[in-house]
Structure formats: C-alpha cells, structure tokens
Amino acid sequence: MIDKQKVYNLLGRHIGFCESSFSGMDPDPENEFWLPMIEELSKDIDETIAFMDELDQTEFEYTLEILDELIEKTQSHKLLEAIRRIGTEKNINKTYFENSIERASCLFDD
C-alpha cells in the first residue's frame, strides 16, 4: 500500500523548491524526491494509477521526472499505458510527454 500522504508531501516539497529556488532545483533531488517517490509508487501499480489520476496537471508533470526509473523498477506495461492516458487527459506538453513515454517504453526487459 502506498503512503499517499508521504507522496503528496514529497511532491509539494519538490515543486516548492523547483518553483521558488534560484536554481530551479531541489538541493538533492535524487535522495530528497526521486528515490523516495520511486519507492512509494512502485509498491502497488493499481494504487499508483489511482493516485496519479488524482493529481493535478502540475503534480503529474513532476512525477514524470521519475517515469523512467519507475517503469524500469516495476516493468509494468499497465502503468505506462495508464500514464499515457492520464497525461493525455491532463493536457501535458505533448513533446515533453511523448519523449518521456518513448524513453520509458525502451526500459522493459521483454
């Protein structure tokens, strides 16, 4: 079971750093955001899909930063297809979004 509150806290903190800091980046995004997010969102694919459906456009866009690692860890075609659907519904920047999906689709072992 994913800890939705933890994920929302991680997202909020990361978005706050990125949108308000001079450099536009979290001081240690890998350890402070990416790794804990991957850990939580890889626990249960169905819960992760439902959670991503709940996110607003900005929150969803920031989760795309970990898409490659999340797909590589879960090896879930179902998750990638759901992310494709959700991103389309949320009108994510088409070029950025399609590039993210294409990169992630190359990470399946099969």
TAQUI-V797083 format. One record per residue. N is the residue number from 0. PSI is psi in whole degrees, 0 to 359 (none if undefined). OMEGA is omega in whole degrees, 0 to 359 (999 if undefined). Layout:
n:N psi:PSI omega:OMEGA
n:N psi:PSI omega:OMEGA
This chain:
n:0 psi:128 omega:180
n:1 psi:149 omega:177
n:2 psi:93 omega:185
n:3 psi:322 omega:181
n:4 psi:319 omega:178
n:5 psi:317 omega:181
n:6 psi:316 omega:177
n:7 psi:319 omega:178
n:8 psi:316 omega:178
n:9 psi:314 omega:180
n:10 psi:312 omega:181
n:11 psi:317 omega:180
n:12 psi:314 omega:182
n:13 psi:315 omega:179
n:14 psi:318 omega:178
n:15 psi:314 omega:178
n:16 psi:312 omega:185
n:17 psi:324 omega:184
n:18 psi:346 omega:183
n:19 psi:346 omega:182
n:20 psi:155 omega:180
n:21 psi:317 omega:182
n:22 psi:343 omega:182
n:23 psi:14 omega:181
n:24 psi:149 omega:171
n:25 psi:141 omega:181
n:26 psi:325 omega:179
n:27 psi:72 omega:187
n:28 psi:328 omega:182
n:29 psi:309 omega:183
n:30 psi:332 omega:184
n:31 psi:341 omega:183
n:32 psi:297 omega:190
n:33 psi:306 omega:184
n:34 psi:313 omega:177
n:35 psi:325 omega:178
n:36 psi:315 omega:179
n:37 psi:316 omega:180
n:38 psi:312 omega:181
n:39 psi:311 omega:187
n:40 psi:349 omega:178
n:41 psi:359 omega:183
n:42 psi:320 omega:185
n:43 psi:112 omega:185
n:44 psi:314 omega:182
n:45 psi:318 omega:177
n:46 psi:322 omega:179
n:47 psi:318 omega:178
n:48 psi:313 omega:179
n:49 psi:319 omega:179
n:50 psi:314 omega:181
n:51 psi:328 omega:175
n:52 psi:328 omega:182
n:53 psi:337 omega:186
n:54 psi:150 omega:172
n:55 psi:176 omega:186
n:56 psi:314 omega:182
n:57 psi:313 omega:179
n:58 psi:316 omega:180
n:59 psi:316 omega:179
n:60 psi:320 omega:179
n:61 psi:331 omega:177
n:62 psi:338 omega:179
n:63 psi:342 omega:177
n:64 psi:333 omega:182
n:65 psi:10 omega:184
n:66 psi:312 omega:181
n:67 psi:310 omega:183
n:68 psi:323 omega:180
n:69 psi:316 omega:178
n:70 psi:319 omega:179
n:71 psi:320 omega:182
n:72 psi:317 omega:185
n:73 psi:333 omega:184
n:74 psi:36 omega:186
n:75 psi:110 omega:173
n:76 psi:323 omega:179
n:77 psi:317 omega:179
n:78 psi:315 omega:181
n:79 psi:318 omega:178
n:80 psi:322 omega:178
n:81 psi:319 omega:179
n:82 psi:321 omega:176
n:83 psi:313 omega:179
n:84 psi:312 omega:182
n:85 psi:316 omega:179
n:86 psi:322 omega:177
n:87 psi:316 omega:179
n:88 psi:327 omega:183
n:89 psi:5 omega:178
n:90 psi:48 omega:177
n:91 psi:147 omega:178
n:92 psi:118 omega:190
n:93 psi:313 omega:183
n:94 psi:310 omega:180
n:95 psi:314 omega:183
n:96 psi:312 omega:180
n:97 psi:322 omega:176
n:98 psi:319 omega:179
n:99 psi:315 omega:180
n:100 psi:316 omega:181
n:101 psi:314 omega:178
n:102 psi:313 omega:183
n:103 psi:325 omega:182
n:104 psi:343 omega:179
n:105 psi:356 omega:187
n:106 psi:3 omega:179
n:107 psi:141 omega:180
n:108 psi:334 omega:183
n:109 psi:none omega:999
